[in-house]
């Protein structure tokens, strides 16, 4: 193996890795935020809204991310939605991740003991206060492992963004391999970068879970 090519392509790979982290981070944050809104709307919204959200969830979960990205990027201009590659990729990750995050949050909310919610209502707490002080904290603790797990899955979905020329890590690795024909070195670099990112996310998730659990114990 010839690792000397990293001297030439190293800056491009680091730039691509930075773009990958940016796409993953914003896609995860926006997807999680939208998923939380969807989960709360399903819990407190009207029945017709619940059905609309369920249709949205089933459509997005039932179609590949690659197809959704193609429809968004290449089909968007047909309805007046013209986006550059990076914004289209971020929007695609947000839309793709939101139904999964919504289901994770919904499952976490259902794990909150109903007795605690009834007790809060009995002492006169508003629904907004119940959501903020009971439902979200306890539901987050139950949901956190699944949230971290799906966030890790989203890191690997970022490689699909190279199809629409987002200059993330996979795009840079493909450029390196096609110009040098060093496919083994290029893909090993790709694997190492993603392994480092996944380890960082996993450790951050464990740290956050420990902090939240400790905070809830101190409150009780």
URMO-V746065 format. One record per helix or strand of 3 or more residues. SS is the DSSP state (h for helix, s for strand). FROM is the first residue (numbers start at 1). TO is the last residue. Records with the same first field share a line. If there is no record, write none. Layout:
SS: FROM-TO / FROM-TO
//
This chain:
h: 5-44 / 47-61 / 65-79 / 85-110 / 114-122 / 127-164 / 169-180 / 183-219
//
